[in-house]
Amino acid sequence: MPTPMEKWVEEAAALTKPERVQWCEGTEGEHEQLLKDMLRGGNSLLLDRKSFPNCHLHRSDPRDVARTEKVTFICTERKQDAGPTNNWMAPQQAKEMVRPLLEGAMKGRTMYVLPYIMGPAESPFARVGVEVTDSAYVAASMGIMTRMGRVALDRLGRSDDFVPGLHSNGDLDPSHRYILHFPEEKLIWSVGSGYGGNALLGKKCFALRIGTWMAREEGWMAEHMLILGLEDPGGRVTYMAAAFPSACGKTNLAMMVSALEDEGYRVWTVGDDIAWLHPGPDGYLYAVNPEAGFFGVAPGTNEHTNPNVIEALHRNTIFTNVGLTPDNQPWWEGLTAQPPQGLIDWKGQAWLPENGPAAHPNSRYTVPARQSPSISPRWEDPAGVPISAFIFGGRRAKLEPLVYEATSWEHGVYSGATLASETTAAATGAVGVLRRDPMAMLPFCGYNMGHYFSYWLEMGRRLAHPPRIFHVNWFRKDSEGRYLWPGYGENVRVLKWMLDRISGAGETHETPIGLVPTPAALDLNGLDISRQNLEALLRVDPADWSAELEGVKEYFGKFGDDLPLELHSEADRIGRRLQHANVATGR
């Protein structure tokens, strides 16, 4: 008698009609075969065996290079359950629309069956999924990003407690592209895209969109957060989780080489993108990284910004849409100061600067996490690691100070719910366009975000030791447009102040928006930064923040009655403090 997983796979095969079905066991030999299948597909090639052993370059269809939020849907029976920030479609309507695109979609192709575990294999917090796909690239990438194969089947047994995901490249026509999530069924359908965020269904689709729904039902949290451990000179490691929108240094912080290593402060990487957090019996939140690999953006990554990942990438890595040097090595903008002669661009053509970048701006690397020199000894701890601090951060040229601490859990949730980042000219054609991205979860929350804020508030009340909440901004500029803070490995100086705050020390200055460190509280030993720039970094301007508050209130209005009253109250409290500060300064 077939298991529930086997029965579902049979139904998926009956719908998509593949030529053959291959169940993946997760062995090294099988992974090598998947890579050979990629090469036979014609869109992949083997990189230089000496400098990049077992590394491959994959070129996707030029129409298929990023997540497509406009065709990503949350399919719940009630529209209100999806909320105002998600695209919504009723489940029956969604299936009737997309089923014809899946019927016979795998004719003449292999269906790869990928049973996988999200989370450390032995962890009680880990969950099982199965993805069926007609893409060898997806199958090989899932083998890096998850614990895939027999280990998942053995864990699942005959249980029906798994998340099924059906993926087909289809014809890659953008008009035939849909990424559907059915949280009430814990089901995912994806068709028309082979890009990682749309096709590696264990990642954003399961770990966050379905994961948030499951977490709320079961009493835990699924968050778009890195997890790091900061080791102090005494060898004690304090764990923090951080949520940043794109282009705000999330992966670089997770894998940072500390500027204070000589003082005994080292950063350990537990995860760079997603955290599953469960309340522990001691009243702390414990976090596991559900992924087994890193799926990172290549452009801008180099020996200065992220030396740990650069070292990791030199073996067993799949690169997507990067450039190619004449000696078969990957290259992207920012890797070296000057592009090498004879580059081939991400489309496979001789690179000409007037035709755009050699690597697509969203080009990627997929690499096993274990290969990073910074990987934490506890990154696969079945119990997870205790989280002492949450960090939110965005890109703001003027408004936000380098760092501030929330004065309460409710205030911290407010700071996460109002998280915003300014776009760059390369992305939007205009500098400084503000995009609000609460908890960096705007594209990833699988239910009504107003209810999500309420769940955060509830979680804080359930914890005897909720994490302290901080907010950072590495991107403040002076009047000439120059960054005031050097960033990268120097960011550990801010983490060290957070460590002081967690231990009950660390001097602060109270402002209307929270607790800002005094200039003397930051360890600036060996850092060349002027007193003027430091004061500018830590400045909170009440007039600017009053204008910000008006924007926050307007944003909150889109959630209507679903926005928890506590956030309205926090906004009112901040408003009163700002008003007093403005009066005191004569504004």
N, C-alpha and C positions, 0 to 999 in steps of 0.2 A: 504494500500500500504506500503510495507516495507521501512524503512529508508535506506540510503546508507550503514550504518554500518550493519544493519540486513541483507541486501542483500549480503554484503561481507562475513558475517558469514555463510550464507546459502551456498555460493560457497565453502568456506573452508570445511564445513561439507560434501558437496557432493564429494569433493576430498579425504578427509581422512576417511570418513565413520565411525564415532564413533557410539557406541551403544546408547548413550544418549548425549544430549546437556544441559548444565547447565549454565544459565546466572547468574553471580555473582552480588549481590546487594551491597556488602560491609558492611553488618551488623555484629555485634559481634557474633550473633548466627551462621551465615554462616561461619565466620572464625573458630569457634569452630568445625564446621562440616568438614571443609577442613583439620583441624589438625587430626580429627578422620580418615578421608580418608587416610592421610599420614600414620597413624599407621597401618591401614589395609593393606597398601601396603607391609609391612614387612621389610622395610628398615629404619624405624623410631621408636623411643621409647620415652616415657615420662620420664623426669628427676624428681629428688626429688621434691615433691610438696611443702615441707616446705621451703627449701633454694632456689629453682628455680621454683616458681609457674608459671604454664602455659608455661613452657619451654620444648623444644623438641630437640632431637639429631637425625639428619638424616645422614645416611651413603650412599654415592653415589657409583656407580660402580667404582672399582679401576682404570678402564681405562678412567674415566671421572671426573677429579679432578681440571681442570684449563681451562682458556681460550685457545682456539686452533687457534693461529694466522695463521698457515699455511693453514687452510681450511676456513678462514674468507675472504670474497671477497667483493669488491666494483664493482657493475655491472652497468656500464655506457655504453652508445652507443660508445663513443670514449675512447680509452685506455688512451689518454693524460689527460682526465678529472679525472681519478683515480690517475695518477701520479706514480712516480718510487718507492714510499715507500709502496704502497698498492698492494695486490694481486688483479688482475683484471680478469673479465670474462664478455663477452658480455651478455646482459640480456636474449636474446633468447637462447643462448647456456646454460646459467646457469639454466634456467627453464626446458629446455629439459633434462638436466642431473639430476636435483634434483626432478622433478615432480614424476618420478616413485618411489622414496623413500617415497614420501608423499601419494601416492595413497593407500588408505586402511590402512594407518599407525595407525589409531586410532580404528581399528576394535576391538570390545570387551571392549573398554575403554570409559570413560567419556570425552567429550570435555568441558572444562571449558572456558567460555567466560568472559574475564576480560576487561571491559571498564575502563579506568583509565585516570587520569589527571597528567601530569608532571608539577609541580609548584604549588604554593598556589592556592587553588580552586577559589578564587575571583580575582586572579591577571590577568590583561590583557596580561601578558607575558606567562601565562600557556597554554599548548597545550594538546589536547586529543589524546589518542591512544587506540587501542583495541588489546589484545593478545588472541589468542585461543591456548590452550595447553591441553595435555593429562596427565599432571603431577600435582597431588595435592600439591606436594612440591613447584612447581613453583607458583601455584595459591595462596597458603598461603603466600609465600614470597613476591609476588607482592602486596598482601594486606597490608604488612608492608612497602614496599618500595615506594608505590604510594598512591594517593587518588583514591581508586578503587570503582567501582559500580555505584549506582544510581546517585551520585554526578557528574560523568562524563557524563552519558546519559542525565541528565538534562541540563548540559552545552552545549552539542553537539546539541541536538534537532534533526532536520532533515538535518543538514549540512553534507556535505561530507568532511569537513576539519578535518580529523583525519589520524593518521598513523597506518595502519594495520600491524599486525605481526602474522605469522603462525608458531607455534612451536609444534614439536612432539619429544618425546624421541626416537621414532623409535625403533630400536633394540640395540641402544647404541654401535654398532660396529664402532670403530674409522674410518674404511674405508668407512663408510656410513654417515659420519659427515660433514655437511656444514652449514655455517652461511653466508647467502647472504643478501646484502643490495642493493636495487634498488633506489638510491636517486632521480632519475628523476620521479619515481612513488611514492616516499615516502613509500616504501614497504619493509618488512623484512620477510625472510624465514629462519627458523632454524630447523635442523633435526639431530638426532643422539647424542645429548648431553643434559643432565639435569643439568649441572653445571651453576651456577648463571650468570656468565659473558656471557655465550652462550645462556642462556634460559630465563633469566629475561629481556625481550626484551625492557623494558622501560629504562634500565640502559645505558650500553655503546652503544647498537645498535641504539636506538632512540635518547637518550639525547645527544650523541656525533656524531656518524657516520652519521645518518640522520640529526641530529640537526645542525651540521656544514654546511651542504649543505643548509638547510632551512635558517640558520642565514645569510649566505652570500647573498642569494636571497633577504632577507627581511631587511637587514641592522642592524643585531645584532651579538652577539658572543656566541658560545657554547664552553666552555672550561673545561678541566680536572683540575679543581681548587677547593680547599677548600675556604671557606669564613669565616673570623673571624672578630670580633669586639674587639678592644683594648680600654678598659675604663681607663681614666686617673684619678688622684685624684680629679679633679673637676667634675667628672661624665660625661664628654664628651666621646663619643664612636667614634673611627675612624675605618673604615672598610677596610680590606685588603683581597686580593685574592691571592692564592699561588699555583704554579704548581711544583710538585716534581715527578720524576719517582718512581717506586716501591722501597721499602726498604730505603726510605729517610726521614721518619718521618712525612708524610703528615697528617695522622689522629691524631697522637699524638700532632702535633702543633695546629690543629683545635680545640682540646678539652683540651688544656693545662691548668694545674693548675699553675698559675703564681708564680714564686719565689719572685715576688715583690708585692704580695697582701698586705703585711703590709704597703707598701708605697702607696697603692691605685690603683695599676695597675691590672686589671682583664681581662681575655680573655673570650669572649662570642662566642659560636659556632653558626654559621648560616648554614654551610654545610661542609662536610668533603671530598667531592669527585668531584662534578660537579657544575659549575656555568653557568647560562644563564645571559648574560649582555646586557643591552639595553641603548643606549644613551638617556639621559634625557633632558628636555627642558632647564635646567640650565647648560648644557655642561659637566656634569659628567656622568660616566657610573654607571648604577644601576643594582645590581646583585640579582637574586633570586636563591635559591637552588631548582632545579626541583624535588628532591627526598623527601620522607617522612620518610626515615629510613637510617640506616647505615649498609653497607655490608662490614664488615672489616675483616682483617686477624687476626686470634687469636694468633698464636705463637708470643711470645715476649711481649704480652699485659699483664700488671700486675698493681699492686697498685702504683708502682713507675713510670712506663712509661706512664700510662693513667688511673689514678684513676676514672675519670669521666665515662669512658665507662665501667669500671669494675662494678661500681655501677649500671649503666643502664642495664647491662646484666642479672641481677638477676630476671627478670620477663619478660614474653611475648616475649621470644627470641627463634629463631631457630638456633641451632648450627649445623654446617656441618663438618663432618670428624674430629672431635676432639676426644681425648681419654675419657674414662669413668672410674670413681672411683668405688670402691665396693659399696659405698652408693649412687650411681646414680647421681653423680655430674660431670659436664664437667671438663676436664683438658687438658692442652697443655703445651708444653715446654716453660719455662719462666714464667708460672703462679706462681709457687712456686719454692723455691731454690732446693728442692729435690722432685722427683716423689713419690707419695704415693704407698704403697704396694698394690698389687692386681689389678693393672691397666688393663683395656681392651683397646686395641689399636683401631685406626680409622677403621680397617677392621672387628672389632668385635671379635678379638682373644686375648688370654692372652698375655700381652705385655712382650716381652723380648728385652732388650737393643740392643742385637746383630742383631735384625730384623729391626732396624731403629726407628724413633721417634714414640711416642705414638699417637701424632696428626699429620695429614698430614701437611707438611710445608705451604700449601695453605689452611688449614682449616679456616673456616669462622664463623662469627656470623651475624645474621640478626636481628636488633633490632629497635623499633620505636625511631626516633630522639627525640621525646618529652620527653623521659625518661632520657636523659642526664642532670645532674645537671648544666651543662655549657650552655644549650641551650639558645640562645638569645631571649629576648622578641620580637625581630623583625624578627625571622626566617621565619615567614609566612606573613610578611608585603606584601600586594599585590603590592605595588610600588617598592619593593626591597630596598636594602641599597646602599648608594653612596660609590663607591670604590675610595679610595685615593692612594692605592699602589698595584702594582703587585709584587710578589716575585717569583723568579725562584730559584731552588736549586737542587743540585746533590750531589753525594757521591764521593769526591776526597780526596785521602790520602795526597797529597802533593801540588798540583798546586794552588787551589783556596783559597783565604783568607776567613775568617769567614763571611764577608759581604762586598759588595761594591754596590755603586749606579751608575746607568747609567747616562751619562751626557746629554742625549737627548732621545726622544721617539725612534728615529731610532737606537740609540745605544742600547736601552733597547730591542727592537725587535731582534737586532743582538744577544744579550746575551741569549734571549730565544731560538732563532733559532739554537744556538750552544750548547745548554744544553746537558751535557753528565754526565754519572755516571759510576763508576767502580763497576763491579760485585764482588760478594763474592765467596769464594771457595765452599760454600754449594750449590750455584746455578749453577756454571759453571765448577768446578774442577780446576779453576785457579783464583788467586787473581789479581785484577787490570785490568781486561779486560774491555776496554772502549766501552760503547754503547751510541751512540748519540741518544737523544730522544727529538727532538725540542718541546718546550713548554709542555713536558711530554705527547705529543699527537701522537707519532709515530704510535701506534696501533689503534688510534681512530679518526683520521681525515678522513672524508668521501669524500675528493676530493684531487686534486693535492696539495701537501704540498708547492710547490713553489708558487702557487696561494694563498695558505693560508697565507704565509708570506706577500704577496702583500696586502692582505685584512687587516692584522694587521697594516701595514704601513698606509693604507688608513683610517682606523678607527682613528688613532692618529691625522690625519689631520682634521677629522670631529669634534673632541672634543675640546671645549674651555678649558676644564680642564682635560686633560688626566692623568691617574694615574702615579705617579712616579714609576720607575721600579728599583727593587733591586735584587741582587743575593746573596744567602747564601750557606754556606758549613759547616754543623755541624760536619764533619767527618775528619777533618785534623788531621794527626798523627805526632808524633815526630820520631826521628831516631830509637827508640826502638819499634815502632809500637803501642804506646799508644795514645789514643785520647787526644787532647789538650783542647777540650771544653767539659764541662759536659753534655750539651744538655738538652732535656726534659724541665722542668719548667724554667730552666735558660735561655732558648732561648728568653724569654720575654725581656731580657736585650737588645738583638739585635732589637727586635720590638720597644722598647722604643726609641732607637737611630733613627729608621725610623720615629717614631712619631715626634721627634725633627726636622728631616729634612723636613718633610711635613709642619711643622709650621714655617720653615724658620730659625731654629737654628741647633745645632748639628755640631760640628767641624769635618772637613774632611782633608784628605791628598790626593792630586791629584796623581794618578798613571797612567801608560799607559792604564790600562784596565777600569778605572773608579775611583770614589771617595770612599776612604776607611776611616773609622772613625779613628781619632787619639786615642791613648790609653786612654787619659783622657775623651774622649767623651762617652765612654761606662760606664754605671752605674754598677760598680763591687762591690758595698757595700755588705759585708757579704759573698762574694765569694772568696774562697781560690785558687787563680791562680797566678803563678809567673810572674814577668815582662818578663822573658825570653820566657815563653810559650805564653804570650799575644802578644809579638812582632812577634813570629813565626806564630801565628794565623792571623795576619794582614799583613804579608809579601807578596809582589808581586815580584817574581823573573823574570826579563826581559828575561833571557835565556830560562827558562822553558816555558814562555808564547810565545816566538818565535817559539819553537817547536810545541806548541799547535796550533798556527796560521797555520802552514803548514798542520796539520791534518784537521783544519776547511776548508781550501781552497780545500783540496781533497774531503771532504764531500760535499761541495757546488757544486762540479763538477757534481755530480750525477743528479742535477736538470736542468742542461743545461741552455737553454735560458729562462726557466720558473722561474729561481731565479731572484728576483728583483735587479736592479742595485744598489739600496741603500745599500744592504747588502755587495756587493762587495766593495762599497766605504767605508763602515765602517771597513771592514777587512783591506783595504789599509791604512786608517787613524791609526788604531791600530798598524799596521806594522811599520809605520813611527815613532810613539811614542816609540815603543819597540826598534827600531834601535837606536834612540837618547839615550835611557836609557842604552842600551848595550855599546854604545860608551863612555858614561859618566862613566860607571863602569869599563871600560877597557876591555870589552869582545868582 
